[in-house]
Amino acid sequence: MTNVATVTVENGIGILSIDSPPVNALGIAVRRGIDEGFKQLAADNAVKAIVLICGGRTFFAGADITEFGKPPQSPGLHDVCKLIEDSAKPVVAAIHGTALGGGLELALNCHYRVAAPSAKVGLPEVALGLLPGAGGTQRLPRLVGVERALDLITSGRQMNAKDALETGVLDALTEEGQLRRDAIAFTQQVVVDNKPLKRVRDRDEKVAAYRGNTQVFADFRKSNARAFRGYKAPENIIKCIEAAVELPFDAGMKRERELFLELVTSTESAAQRYAFFAERETAKIPDVPADTPTLPIKSVGVIGAGTMGGGIAMNFLNAGIPVTLVEVRQEALDRGLSVIRRNYESTAKKGRITQADVEKRMGLLTPALDLAALKDADLIIEAVFESMPIKKEIFAKLDGIAKPGALLASNTSYLNIDEIASATTRPEHVLGLHFFSPANVMRLLEVVRGEKTDRSVIATGMKLAKTIGKVPVLSRVCHGFIANRLMNPRGREANALVLRGPTPQQIDTAIYNYGFAMGPFQMGDLVGLDVIGRDSTERTVRGDLVALGRLGQKQGGGFYDYDENRNATPSPVAAQVIADFARDHQIQQIGVLSEEEIVARLLYPVVNEGAKILEEGIALRGSDVDVAAMMGYNWPVYTGGPMFWADTVGLDKIVAKLRAFEAEGGEAFAPAPLLVKLAAEGKRLSQVGAK
Ligand code: T1G
């Protein structure tokens, strides 16, 4: 018996228990354990029924994602599923933790499913650019119906046990903490009842009801077109569910296989599987071991109740951590508090939290007008105006107020953490915690390590990120740290290119079609042209537009004109401003460019900046740079991020293009030495720093 499986028999009930940390992923050892253990119980005449249960933190959390792209090993997941589904003895899945992907699919091959009330189930394969490839697209609709299956599988959303029971995925809930006992009792009752075994595959009524109904799929495609834009997996999932409705089960399974293979061999899925692991790799810091002691963070102080300070505070309130929010003026403090409450109220209106949650979270928030109120805080985060003198003044005051051992963090988006730390006598407790706006939404948290920041402070920052649902990326000190510095060239090159002939709309369309939510000029109009780059002294097109009262969507239009519904149209006024600016600066025109050429001119410099960030040691690894871009700037995940994408484009091609741009546009395009080296050696940017 492989060491992951344990087989026992209790009063005629066979119990097959699998324990394969960390999440009982259905890798080859687990599949062999199920195969061998199940065959043993099936052959045992004393066994009347079988319980399939897992040890550790969760029921099977899916196929082993590390196995994709490698030669398949027998038994495959389909073989294990078939063994169970064809069983002459009743099989009951006993679920705790998160039964996900192949784990839930395995459970759907059992005759019954029981779960702990805290369990969750789901088919999240779409997040990996995949679809449930072990029958989930054929069996789940037969239990929950077509609409719910469409929603669950294309969203990858997890269902709690109560909903799973109500929708028919589960047959019973057990007492919390008594899963094994209650699953055995349930199975004993199944034996006593001696009901005919019903397989999920044989339940046809919920899919038969939709036979010939193409409208439900057309409507679903239409209402989700925006969300699914650029992704392959959702469309293939919809096709699988159409097959579940229109085809006999086995034909549907065949169709699912075809559509799964299309995805698992795609670059998009490879990128999304890479992103899955990249996101989990960021917290691993070579010189800060996983067992580095961390400091307890039971109370937080936030200085500044503006947009960032308020959003930052919400992260901790959401995690049940009390926050003292400090402002200098009462009206700013009151405004900050009302914005926080309004945010919670609107979330409650959408049903995502209850009114009680709103009150509980607001109850954890203490307003204050004096820094002295932070004297007992375990962590203090400064989120005031981006001015070094102001920040140093605040940190000098905190040095005299904060208790010994308190973490002192700045949310600065580009200022030097070491200089800020120098204003205190405790630089080892100073770090950057750089949130991305909206701070209570964006998942990226840059943890900025100063020269003197203590390892336990860094470990605490990385752990805290997970506590508040963020993905931490460690950064050394440089102007803009990782994400902002990385993405700066995209805006810089857009502003340069628009002066050479390509219009704002052509540039925005190219970037939108690449996969960003919007292009740089639409973004500028949305944020406000008077806001972005307001502290630049030199003349810019943006400045010329603002001088004409064109502040963007909010006033007078910007790069675009807007109707009363804020629908954008190209602006002849903006075109003239751009032409005048180009003329005044004798800028050589380049004519019309293809979308691919525009993308290269805006995003290859981003790749180049990522290479510089890596060669300077600002980021630990290429995948960290990708996580920062995806989580901080919504870089489309199905490309894997700038580093992974560059690898798929070909580093040698990018180096050649950068050299051509350099010859034409100057040293800003000069390829980074690391990029040139990796291209020459045929290595990959995304693998820099990988273990
Ligand atoms: N395969 C391999 N490793 C996995 C894994 C998986 N499915 N899930 C998690 N891990 C590792 C993870 O990399 C980390 O490793 C550790 O486990 C803890 O994970 C055929 C095709 C289960 C909700 O997509 O959603 O089934 O960093 O940090 O926050 O139809 O892990 O410790 O070395 O995320 O408590 C479908 C993916 C697969 C579920 C737990 N299943 N996993 O969250 O811990 S495809 C999934 C998760 C499939 C079939 C299809 C989460 C979790 P390390 P963690 P967590």
Boltz pocket constraint, residues with backbone or C-beta under 6 A from the ligand:
constraints:
  - pocket:
      binder: B
      contacts: [[A, 22], [A, 23], [A, 25], [A, 61], [A, 62], [A, 63], [A, 64], [A, 65], [A, 66], [A, 77], [A, 98], [A, 100], [A, 101], [A, 102], [A, 103], [A, 105], [A, 124], [A, 125], [A, 128], [A, 130], [A, 131], [A, 132], [A, 133], [A, 134], [A, 136], [A, 276], [A, 277], [A, 280], [A, 281]]
      max_distance: 6.0
